[in-house]
Amino acid sequence: MKRVSLIALLCACVCHSAQAQTLEDRARSAAAAAQAKTGSSDALQQNYVTPGMSGQPITTVDNSKSFTPTINCQKTASLLEVLIQPSSTGDIGTVRISQDTDFDGSFDKSSTLPVPVSGICANGIVSCQPGTWNQCHSFKWDVDGAKALKLTEVAMPELAGCYCVNNSCGTNLVFGNLAEVLKDLGGGMVGALTTVDPRIGVAQAQVNGPVIDYVGAQATACAADPTIGQTAYRANPAAIQGDAGSIAAGNSIFQALKGSPAGIGKAEQLRSCTIEREVTLTSATFDDIVSVSGALLGVSSCGTDCRRYRIGGTGNCSAAPPIFSARFDIHKPGRVVSARIVGMAAEDWVQGRVDGAIVGYAGKRPWLTEALPSGDCAVDGTWGNGVVIDLLDKFKAGGAVVAARVRGGKDERWGYVDVEVKVDTSCSTSERLVDLCAGYAADSACRLDDEDVDGVETFRNGVGTGLKPLPQTRLFGTDSCTVQLTRDFFKRSRSYKCVLDTGSMPEPDLSRGAYIIDHSTETLLADQMKKPDGSVTQTSSPFSLPDRGSVPACEAICKTRAPKMNTAAAPAGVVATQQNNPIGWDTFYHVCEVANVCPTGPGEEVVSACGCLDDFPEAVVMMQSVRLAGADMTCTSAVP
């Protein structure tokens, strides 16, 4: 049988026998006929989608012709039937499921749920002790190997949109909301079926008392295996680009277009880049910062990250006073906190020197010259000098040589100089932004196509998504050197589309169109045409549009509300039990009837009368509240 697509249905001709009608009248009649067929989602489903998927006749827009399309491999008017029967406790005591798994038009699988239904979720049910919300178990809809629906017990967080239906949350909830209960219960079953077998399509759902029936069809390339290539892209959308490129490479028509002047005139190249925050952590030990070599009498601690070096030796009176030197090499000058001579001492005389210059002495009399000190060599007694001499500038510059020149008696008496050094061994950070996108951003031929900021998609297909990532907190380093940093972002991944001009195809001449736009008015149409000899002729002629008629400023709608007990359920229990007032409101919007009458439903009261209502600010506030509440409920290990 010849297959007919839905597009062909919408393109059917609208024929009119009244030859006297003007073109405008005929256009308005055709528009009205098309509007009647497709003016709403219900009309479109009733006139085209449902009959097209279930193999029923479809008529053209003017109802002059009808035909039965074949757009599915198999179809059935009894894909799924669900019958429910509430019990005295408010729970749904009986749920009978009938299925047509082979699409032959008759049920071949039938089952009854083994547990009562106390709550309904978008993808499962909750079963508790009848009439209560105690001893509850959560079940998710699943499908076995024979395509029969079944329940699989899961943790409640794996379910979504749960609410309570038994007497613990109110009375007569199932019968009072029978249509909604059936749709929610059946919707979870259909979701499980279509997830396992993407070929299954549902055309219509019909509620008849305690029963809901689904009309279904098997589509998608008429393949026998549910895991077909067309549905594989749902799990991996990125694969379609590579597959399309492979097919295009072997297609002669595509290659011909690619090699044509239009194909090679200009092309877009996708270029990817990143803007990344590079964080470097450094730590150092004392020996990494300072190294000392020479005449050291000893090294001792003077506190945390502080060392005291004693430089010196023994002297005599029979020869020139010896000089005992120690060289301080500074490998990380920025980490030196302080460096100073904190004292000198000798049994006779000692002279302190820094890089050969005399800076102090200890002895009975002054010794600040190269000459020998005045007086006897073997002077009885010990002399000290607590002078503090700052060496920080020299250590910051790379180091210094500190020396002790000692003159002692015949029994080789001693002398020394003490140097104290403090350093910083803490963990420090340095960071920089490595921007590899600057060149593309500055290039007028490139435009930003996609951007991902720390996992948040802020730009997609050249359009901003409106999403903005929250500041991120991350830990860097190891156990011995750990730093926590909070920044607006750490990594931006971008892709730019850049236009490449090969120059093989000239730019189109847009002068005529520009002239028409610039010189035409509401009543005058201007034109400019170029003759074969190169001359240009400019014309103008009267112009008018037919009366377009008047249309309402908007579609009149009204806003109503009806009281509704909160029956939503969560892992902590029924939400209503944790509220001061469990009664809330359901809000409805209705299209007004003739004479601006609001078609209120059972128990509804009018909030806003018929008119051009604009509740967009309220909708934005609600969406933003949900978004911020979701952000507040996100748990992280980082300290804000």
Secondary structure as UniProt FT lines:
FT   HELIX           6..10
FT   TURN            19..20
FT   HELIX           23..38
FT   HELIX           41..44
FT   HELIX           45..49
FT   HELIX           50..54
FT   STRAND          58..59
FT   TURN            61..62
FT   STRAND          66..67
FT   STRAND          74..86
FT   TURN            88..89
FT   STRAND          92..99
FT   STRAND          109..112
FT   STRAND          119..121
FT   TURN            122..123
FT   STRAND          124..127
FT   TURN            130..131
FT   STRAND          137..143
FT   TURN            145..146
FT   STRAND          149..154
FT   HELIX           156..158
FT   STRAND          163..164
FT   TURN            167..168
FT   HELIX           173..176
FT   HELIX           178..196
FT   TURN            198..199
FT   STRAND          200..208
FT   TURN            209..210
FT   STRAND          211..218
FT   TURN            221..222
FT   HELIX           229..235
FT   TURN            237..238
FT   HELIX           239..249
FT   HELIX           252..259
FT   HELIX           261..265
FT   STRAND          266..282
FT   HELIX           286..289
FT   STRAND          290..294
FT   STRAND          296..301
FT   TURN            304..305
FT   STRAND          306..314
FT   STRAND          323..330
FT   HELIX           333..335
FT   STRAND          336..346
FT   STRAND          349..354
FT   TURN            355..356
FT   STRAND          357..362
FT   STRAND          383..385
FT   STRAND          389..390
FT   HELIX           392..396
FT   TURN            397..398
FT   STRAND          399..407
FT   TURN            410..411
FT   STRAND          414..423
FT   STRAND          428..435
FT   HELIX           438..442
FT   TURN            444..445
FT   STRAND          446..453
FT   TURN            454..455
FT   STRAND          456..460
FT   TURN            461..462
FT   STRAND          463..464
FT   STRAND          472..478
FT   TURN            479..480
FT   STRAND          481..487
FT   STRAND          491..501
FT   HELIX           511..519
FT   STRAND          524..530
FT   TURN            532..533
FT   STRAND          536..542
FT   STRAND          557..565
FT   STRAND          568..570
FT   TURN            571..572
FT   STRAND          573..574
FT   HELIX           575..578
FT   STRAND          583..591
FT   HELIX           594..596
FT   TURN            602..603
FT   STRAND          605..611
FT   HELIX           616..632
//
